[in-house]
């Protein structure tokens, strides 16, 4: 249930679950050979949406365990996290696509499985296109105008892939 973003030689992992019943805000950077711990998220969580780069990342939503979904967004600048605009509704299990200033939060649970997506411009969220399939736990890649969401649960395992062009899925 860890989130992440970046590249093979500049990766970022954050918002993970560690047993028993603890989600934390640990953040680790990967340089292609080893991991190093960095500044923690202010809200410990798991199953969060992540997108961006190692020096400009977004962590949106997630779930506190035990507890409920969270709506807050945090932005990573290469050393520490700062608050961003909260999601319009708390959600977990959403797929992330894009970069900090042009990203997408797609699907997830609010608390039911949703087909909605949100676009994030680094400051504000706005409504994005409606996905063809409601799902949670999917993964994403690409950019705001050439994105992919694949896999997940709908409620059973999904093998579907959807493309996003910045307007519609």
ZAPA-156564 format. One record per residue: residue in one letter; x, y, z of N, C-alpha, C, O in turn. Coordinates in steps of 0.1 Angstrom, whole numbers. Layout:
N
ATOM   residu   neast   nnorth     nup   caeast   canorth    caup   ceast   cnorth     cup   oeast   onorth     oup
ATOM        a       X        Y       Z        X         Y       Z       X        Y       Z       X        Y       Z
...
This chain:
169
ATOM   residu   neast   nnorth     nup   caeast   canorth    caup   ceast   cnorth     cup   oeast   onorth     oup
ATOM        x       8      -12       0        0         0       0       8       13       0       4       23       4
ATOM        x      21       12      -5       30        23      -5      27       31     -18      24       25     -29
ATOM        x      29       44     -18       27        52     -30      41       56     -35      51       56     -27
ATOM        x      42       61     -47       55        65     -52      54       72     -65      43       73     -71
ATOM        x      65       77     -70       66        84     -83      81       85     -86      89       81     -79
ATOM        x      83       91     -98       97        94    -102     102       84    -112      94       78    -120
ATOM        x     115       83    -113      122        75    -123     130       64    -117     131       64    -105
ATOM        x     137       56    -125      145        45    -120     157       50    -112     162       44    -103
ATOM        x     162       62    -116      174        67    -109     170       79    -100     179       85     -94
ATOM        x     158       83     -99      153        93     -90     139       91     -86     130       98     -89
ATOM        x     137       80     -78      124        76     -73     121       81     -60     130       85     -52
ATOM        x     108       80     -56      103        85     -43      93       75     -39      83       72     -46
ATOM        x      94       70     -26       84        62     -20      78       68      -8      86       74       0
ATOM        x      65       67      -5       59        74       6      46       68      10      40       60       2
ATOM        x      41       71      22       27        67      26      26       52      26      19       47      17
ATOM        x      32       46      35       31        31      35      25       26      48      25       33      58
ATOM        x      21       13      47       16         6      59      27       -3      65      33      -10      57
ATOM        x      29       -3      78       37       -12      85      30      -18      96      23      -11     104
ATOM        x      30      -31      97       22       -39     107      28      -36     121      40      -32     122
ATOM        x      21      -37     131        6       -39     131      -1      -26     132       3      -17     140
ATOM        x     -11      -24     124      -20       -13     124     -13        1     125     -16        9     133
ATOM        x      -3        3     116        4        16     116       6       20     102      13       13      94
ATOM        x       1       31      99        5        38      86      13       49      90      11       56     100
ATOM        x      23       52      82       32        63      86      35       72      74      31       70      63
ATOM        x      42       83      77       45        93      67      59       92      62      64      102      57
ATOM        x      65       80      64       79        79      60      80       82      45      72       78      37
ATOM        x      91       89      41       94        92      28     109       88      25     118       90      33
ATOM        x     110       81      14      124        76      10     127       79      -5     118       77     -13
ATOM        x     139       84      -7      143        86     -21     152       75     -26     159       69     -18
ATOM        x     151       72     -39      159        61     -45     168       67     -56     163       75     -64
ATOM        x     181       64     -56      190        71     -65     194       61     -76     204       63     -84
ATOM        x     188       49     -77      192        39     -87     200       28     -81     201       17     -87
ATOM        x     205       30     -69      213        20     -62     208       18     -47     209        7     -42
ATOM        x     204       28     -40      200        27     -26     190       37     -22     187       47     -29
ATOM        x     184       34     -11      173        43      -5     178       51       6     188       47      13
ATOM        x     173       63       8      177        72      19     164       79      24     156       83      16
ATOM        x     163       79      37      151        85      43     151      100      43     162      106      44
ATOM        x     140      106      40      138       121      39     128      126      48     123      118      57
ATOM        x     123      138      46      113       144      55      99      136      54      95      133      43
ATOM        x      93      134      65       80       126      66      68      135      62      68      147      64
ATOM        x      58      128      57       45       134      55      40      139      68      43      133      79
ATOM        x      32      149      68       26       154      81      14      145      85      11      144      97
ATOM        x       8      138      76       -3       129      79       1      115      75       2      112      63
ATOM        x       3      106      85        6        92      82      -6       86      75     -18       88      80
ATOM        x      -4       78      65      -15        72      58     -10       61      49       2       59      47
ATOM        x     -19       53      43      -16        43      33     -26       44      22     -36       51      23
ATOM        x     -23       37      11      -33        37      -1     -36       50      -6     -47       53     -10
ATOM        x     -25       59      -6      -26        73     -11     -24       73     -26     -18       64     -32
ATOM        x     -28       84     -33      -25        86     -47     -12       94     -48     -10      104     -41
ATOM        x      -2       89     -56       10        96     -58      13       99     -72      11       90     -81
ATOM        x      19      111     -75       24       114     -89      34      125     -88      35      132     -78
ATOM        x      42      127     -99       52       137     -99      66      132    -101      68      121    -106
ATOM        x      75      139     -96       89       136     -96      95      135     -82      89      139     -73
ATOM        x     108      131     -81      114       131     -68     116      144     -62     117      145     -50
ATOM        x     116      155     -69      117       168     -64     105      177     -65     105      189     -61
ATOM        x      94      171     -70       81       178     -71      70      168     -72      65      165     -83
ATOM        x      66      163     -60       57       152     -59      44      156     -52      44      166     -45
ATOM        x      33      148     -54       20       150     -48      16      137     -41      17      126     -47
ATOM        x      11      138     -29        5       127     -22      -9      132     -18     -11      141     -11
ATOM        x     -19      125     -24      -33       130     -23     -41      119     -17     -41      107     -21
ATOM        x     -49      122      -6      -59       113       0     -51      101       7     -40      103      11
ATOM        x     -58       90       8      -53        78      14     -62       74      26     -73       79      27
ATOM        x     -57       65      34      -65        59      45     -56       58      57     -45       54      57
ATOM        x     -62       63      68      -55        61      81     -61       48      87     -73       45      86
ATOM        x     -52       39      92      -56        26      97     -52       24     111     -39       25     114
ATOM        x     -60       22     121      -75        21     119     -80       36     117     -74       45     123
ATOM        x     -90       37     109      -95        50     107    -103       51      94    -108       42      89
ATOM        x    -102       63      89     -110        66      77    -102       72      66     -90       75      68
ATOM        x    -108       74      54     -102        81      43     -98       95      47    -105      101      55
ATOM        x     -88      100      41      -83       114      43     -85      122      30     -84      116      19
ATOM        x     -86      135      31      -88       144      19     -76      152      17     -75      159       6
ATOM        x     -66      153      26      -56       162      25     -46      159      14     -44      147      10
ATOM        x     -40      169       8      -29       168      -2     -17      174       3     -17      184      10
ATOM        x      -5      167       1        8       173       5      17      173      -8      16      164     -16
ATOM        x      25      183      -9       35       184     -20      49      183     -15      52      189      -4
ATOM        x      57      176     -22       71       173     -18      80      181     -27      79      181     -39
ATOM        x      89      189     -21       98       197     -29     113      192     -29     122      200     -32
ATOM        x     115      180     -26      129       174     -26     135      172     -12     145      166     -11
ATOM        x     129      178      -2      134       176      12     123      175      22     124      167      32
ATOM        x     111      182      20      101       181      29      87      183      22      86      187      11
ATOM        x      76      180      30       63       181      25      56      193      30      58      197      41
ATOM        x      48      200      22       40       211      26      25      209      22      22      200      13
ATOM        x      16      216      28        2       214      25      -2      219      12       3      230       7
ATOM        x     -10      211       4      -16       216      -8     -31      216      -6     -36      214       5
ATOM        x     -39      219     -16      -54       220     -15     -59      206     -12     -55      196     -18
ATOM        x     -69      205      -3      -75       192       0     -84      188     -11     -89      196     -19
ATOM        x     -85      175     -13      -94       169     -23    -108      173     -19    -111      176      -8
ATOM        x    -117      174     -29     -131       178     -26    -138      168     -17    -147      172     -10
ATOM        x    -134      155     -18     -139       145      -9    -128      135      -6    -120      132     -14
ATOM        x    -128      131       7     -118       121      11    -119      109       2    -130      104      -1
ATOM        x    -107      104      -3     -107        91     -11     -94       84      -9     -84       90      -5
ATOM        x     -95       71     -11      -83        63     -10     -83       54     -23     -93       52     -29
ATOM        x     -71       48     -26      -70        39     -37     -71       45     -51     -73       37     -60
ATOM        x     -69       58     -52      -69        64     -65     -56       62     -72     -45       61     -66
ATOM        x     -57       62     -85      -45        62     -94     -40       76     -96     -48       85     -97
ATOM        x     -27       78     -97      -21        91    -100     -14       91    -114      -7       81    -118
ATOM        x     -15      102    -121       -9       104    -134      -4      118    -134     -10      128    -129
ATOM        x       8      120    -140       13       134    -143      23      139    -133      30      131    -127
ATOM        x      24      152    -133       34       159    -125      27      169    -115      14      171    -116
ATOM        x      34      175    -106       28       184     -96      19      194    -102       8      197     -96
ATOM        x      23      201    -113       15       212    -118       5      208    -129      -2      216    -135
ATOM        x       4      195    -132       -5       190    -142      -7      175    -140      -2      166    -147
ATOM        x     -15      172    -129      -17       158    -125     -32      154    -125     -41      163    -126
ATOM        x     -34      141    -123      -47       135    -123     -48      126    -111     -39      117    -109
ATOM        x     -59      127    -104      -63       117     -94     -75      110     -99     -86      116    -101
ATOM        x     -74       97    -102      -84        89    -109     -90       77    -101     -82       69     -96
ATOM        x    -103       77    -100     -109        65     -93    -107       66     -78    -105       76     -72
ATOM        x    -108       54     -72     -106        52     -58    -119       50     -51    -129       46     -57
ATOM        x    -119       51     -38     -131        49     -30    -135       62     -22    -126       68     -15
ATOM        x    -148       66     -23     -153        78     -16    -166       76      -9    -174       85     -11
ATOM        x    -170       67      -1     -164        55       3    -166       44      -8    -158       34      -8
ATOM        x    -177       45     -16     -179        35     -26    -169       37     -38    -163       48     -39
ATOM        x    -167       27     -46     -158        28     -58    -163       38     -68    -175       39     -71
ATOM        x    -154       47     -72     -158        58     -81    -152       58     -95    -141       52     -96
ATOM        x    -158       64    -104     -153        66    -118    -149       80    -120    -146       84    -132
ATOM        x    -149       89    -110     -146       103    -112    -131      105    -112    -123       97    -106
ATOM        x    -126      116    -119     -112       120    -118    -111      135    -116    -121      142    -119
ATOM        x    -100      139    -110      -98       153    -107     -84      157    -113     -75      149    -113
ATOM        x     -84      169    -118      -71       174    -123     -65      184    -113     -73      192    -107
ATOM        x     -52      183    -111      -45       192    -101     -35      200    -108     -27      195    -115
ATOM        x     -35      213    -106      -26       222    -113     -15      227    -104      -8      237    -108
ATOM        x     -13      221     -93       -3       225     -83      -9      235     -73      -2      238     -63
ATOM        x     -21      240     -75      -28       249     -66     -42      244     -63     -46      243     -52
ATOM        x     -50      241     -74      -64       238     -72     -67      225     -79     -61      221     -89
ATOM        x     -78      218     -74      -84       207     -81     -96      211     -89    -103      221     -85
ATOM        x     -98      205    -100     -110       207    -108    -115      194    -114    -107      184    -114
ATOM        x    -127      193    -118     -132       180    -123    -126      177    -136    -123      185    -144
ATOM        x    -122      164    -137     -117       158    -149    -127      149    -155    -139      150    -151
ATOM        x    -123      142    -165     -132       133    -172    -137      122    -164    -130      118    -154
ATOM        x    -149      116    -167     -154       104    -161    -148       92    -167    -149       90    -179
ATOM        x    -142       83    -159     -136        71    -164    -147       61    -169    -159       62    -165
ATOM        x    -144       53    -178     -153        43    -184    -157       32    -173    -167       26    -174
ATOM        x    -148       30    -164     -149        19    -154    -146       25    -140    -135       30    -138
ATOM        x    -155       24    -131     -152        28    -117    -143       17    -111    -145        5    -113
ATOM        x    -132       22    -104     -123        12     -99    -115       18     -88    -113       31     -87
ATOM        x    -109       10     -79     -100        14     -69     -87        5     -69     -88       -6     -75
ATOM        x     -77       10     -64      -64         3     -64     -57        2     -77     -48       -6     -79
ATOM        x     -62       10     -87      -55        10    -100     -42       17     -99     -39       24     -89
ATOM        x     -34       16    -109      -21        24    -110     -22       32    -123     -29       30    -132
ATOM        x     -14       43    -123      -14        52    -134       0       55    -139      10       54    -131
ATOM        x       1       60    -151       14        65    -156      11       75    -167       0       76    -172
ATOM        x      22       82    -171       20        92    -182      18      106    -177      22      110    -166
ATOM        x      12      114    -186       10       128    -184      -5      132    -184     -13      123    -187
ATOM        x      -8      144    -180      -22       149    -180     -29      147    -193     -40      144    -194
ATOM        x     -21      149    -204      -28       148    -218     -25      135    -225     -29      133    -236
ATOM        x     -17      126    -218      -14       113    -224     -12      103    -213      -1       98    -211
ATOM        x     -23      101    -205      -22        92    -193     -28       79    -195     -37       77    -203
ATOM        x     -24       70    -186      -30        56    -185     -34       53    -171     -27       57    -162
ATOM        x     -45       46    -170      -49        40    -157     -51       25    -160     -58       22    -170
ATOM        x     -46       16    -152      -47         2    -155     -49       -6    -142     -44       -2    -131
ATOM        x     -55      -18    -144      -57       -27    -133     -67      -22    -122     -75      -14    -125
ATOM        x     -65      -27    -110      -73       -23     -99     -84      -33     -96     -84      -44    -101
ATOM        x     -94      -28     -89     -106       -36     -85    -119      -29     -89    -119      -17     -88
ATOM        x    -129      -37     -93     -141       -30     -98    -154      -37     -94    -163      -36    -103
ATOM        x    -158      -44     -85     -150       -48     -73    -141      -60     -74    -132      -61     -66
ATOM        x    -142      -68     -84     -133       -79     -86    -121      -74     -94    -121      -62     -99
ATOM        x    -110      -82     -95      -98       -77    -102    -101      -73    -116    -109      -79    -124
ATOM        x     -95      -62    -120      -97       -56    -134     -84      -58    -142     -73      -56    -137
ATOM        x     -86      -61    -155      -75       -61    -164     -76      -50    -174     -69      -50    -184
ATOM        x     -85      -40    -172      -88       -30    -181     -77      -18    -180     -72      -16    -170
ATOM        x     -75      -12    -192      -66         0    -193     -74       11    -199     -81        8    -209
ATOM        x     -73       23    -194      -80        34    -200     -69       45    -203     -60       47    -195
ATOM        x     -71       52    -214      -63        63    -218     -70       76    -215     -82       78    -217
ATOM        x     -62       87    -211      -67       100    -208     -60      110    -217     -48      110    -218
ATOM        x     -68      119    -223      -62       128    -233     -63      143    -227     -60      152    -234
ATOM        x     -66      144    -214      -67       157    -208     -81      162    -207     -84      172    -201
ATOM        x     -90      155    -214     -104       158    -214    -113      146    -211    -122      147    -202
ATOM        x    -110      135    -218     -119       123    -216    -110      111    -216     -99      110    -220
ATOM        x    -117      100    -210     -110        87    -209    -115       79    -220    -111       67    -222
